[in-house]
Amino acid sequence: MSKYAPITLALAAGALITMAGPGFAAPKGGPALDANGDGKVTLSEFQSGRAGRMMERLDANKDGKLSKDEFAALRHGKGAEGKGAEGKHGDKMWARLDLNNDGVLSRGELDGFLAKRFAHMDADNDGALSPTELKRDGGRAKVGV
């Protein structure tokens, strides 16, 4: 593992999680990850909320996969119609996410990444994220940590 791997992984995590950041600490009445309203977020809810929203927002051709160009729009804060330069950091993030090297990100690849992220955030290992685990100091959404 290169000395830059942790930084690249953190950037990838930040990009993915930022995509739906408001859902982490959603105000009452706003969009939230807790689909069933039980006060905690399961892995299924986490994946559905994050990957689902990412696909909805960035999958310009609605084929159920993200191309490298569609993913570049995420990195540059643009929607599906946006254009973004890739750059070498984007290439590294892409390589970490496109596990089967087929040139697209599938829902399965996104869900796999999010499962790792979920496990990292689930501090008490109870299989659900509490409001405390979803937030960091200051009440802001826990993004890219």
C-alpha positions in Angstrom: 0.0 0.0 0.0 1.4 3.3 -1.0 1.9 6.1 1.6 -0.9 8.1 -0.3 -3.5 5.3 -0.1 -5.1 6.6 3.2 -5.3 10.1 1.7 -6.9 8.8 -1.5 -9.3 6.6 0.4 -10.3 9.6 2.6 -10.9 11.7 -0.5 -13.0 9.0 -2.1 -15.0 8.7 1.1 -15.5 12.4 1.3 -16.7 12.6 -2.3 -19.2 9.8 -1.8 -20.5 10.9 1.5 -20.6 14.6 0.6 -23.0 13.6 -2.2 -25.8 13.2 0.3 -24.4 15.1 3.3 -27.6 16.8 4.3 -29.1 13.4 4.9 -26.8 12.7 7.8 -28.1 15.5 10.0 -31.4 16.1 8.3 -33.7 18.7 9.9 -37.2 17.6 10.8 -39.2 17.1 7.7 -36.1 16.9 5.5 -34.7 13.9 3.7 -33.2 11.4 6.1 -31.4 8.1 6.0 -33.7 6.6 8.7 -36.3 5.3 6.3 -38.5 3.6 8.9 -38.2 6.4 11.5 -36.9 4.1 14.3 -34.1 6.5 15.3 -31.2 4.5 13.9 -29.8 3.8 10.4 -29.2 0.3 9.3 -26.7 -0.7 6.6 -29.5 -1.2 4.1 -30.9 2.3 4.8 -27.4 3.7 4.6 -26.7 2.1 1.3 -30.1 2.9 -0.2 -29.9 6.5 0.9 -26.3 7.2 -0.2 -25.9 5.1 -3.4 -29.5 5.6 -4.5 -29.2 9.4 -4.3 -25.8 9.3 -6.0 -27.1 7.2 -8.9 -30.3 9.4 -9.2 -28.2 12.6 -9.3 -25.2 11.6 -11.4 -26.3 8.8 -13.7 -27.0 11.1 -16.7 -27.9 8.3 -19.1 -29.9 6.4 -16.5 -28.2 3.0 -17.3 -27.8 2.2 -13.6 -24.0 2.7 -13.6 -21.7 5.6 -13.3 -19.2 6.3 -16.0 -15.9 8.0 -15.2 -17.3 11.2 -16.7 -20.4 11.0 -14.6 -18.3 10.4 -11.5 -16.1 13.4 -12.4 -19.2 15.6 -12.1 -19.5 14.4 -8.4 -15.9 15.4 -7.7 -16.6 18.9 -9.1 -19.9 19.4 -7.4 -21.9 19.2 -10.5 -25.0 17.3 -11.4 -25.3 14.7 -14.2 -25.2 17.4 -16.8 -22.0 18.9 -15.5 -18.6 18.4 -17.0 -15.5 18.0 -14.9 -11.8 17.4 -15.3 -10.6 14.1 -13.9 -7.0 14.8 -12.8 -4.7 12.3 -11.2 -6.5 12.3 -7.8 -9.8 11.5 -9.6 -8.0 8.6 -11.3 -6.8 7.2 -8.0 -10.3 7.5 -6.4 -11.8 5.8 -9.5 -9.3 3.0 -9.3 -10.2 2.3 -5.6 -13.9 2.3 -6.4 -14.0 0.5 -9.7 -13.0 -2.8 -8.2 -13.6 -5.0 -11.3 -11.9 -2.5 -13.6 -14.8 -2.5 -16.1 -14.8 1.3 -16.5 -18.1 1.9 -14.7 -19.2 2.0 -11.0 -22.1 -0.4 -10.4 -24.5 -0.1 -7.5 -22.8 -3.2 -6.1 -19.4 -1.5 -6.0 -20.9 1.6 -4.4 -22.8 -0.5 -1.8 -19.5 -2.4 -1.0 -17.7 0.9 -0.4 -20.5 2.1 1.7 -20.6 -1.1 3.8 -17.0 -0.4 4.7 -17.8 3.2 5.6 -20.8 2.0 7.7 -18.6 -0.4 9.6 -16.1 2.4 10.3 -18.9 4.7 11.6 -20.6 2.0 13.7 -18.5 2.6 16.8 -20.5 0.2 19.1 -20.7 -2.5 16.4 -24.5 -3.0 16.9 -25.3 -3.0 13.2 -27.0 0.4 13.3 -25.9 4.0 13.3 -27.3 6.1 16.1 -27.7 9.9 15.8 -24.4 10.2 17.8 -22.6 8.0 15.4 -23.9 9.9 12.4 -22.7 13.2 13.8 -19.4 14.5 15.0 -18.6 17.3 17.4 -20.6 20.4 16.8 -23.6 18.5 15.4 -22.4 18.7 11.9 -22.7 15.7 9.6 -19.8 13.2 9.8 -18.4 13.6 6.3 -15.2 12.1 5.0 -13.8 11.0 8.3 
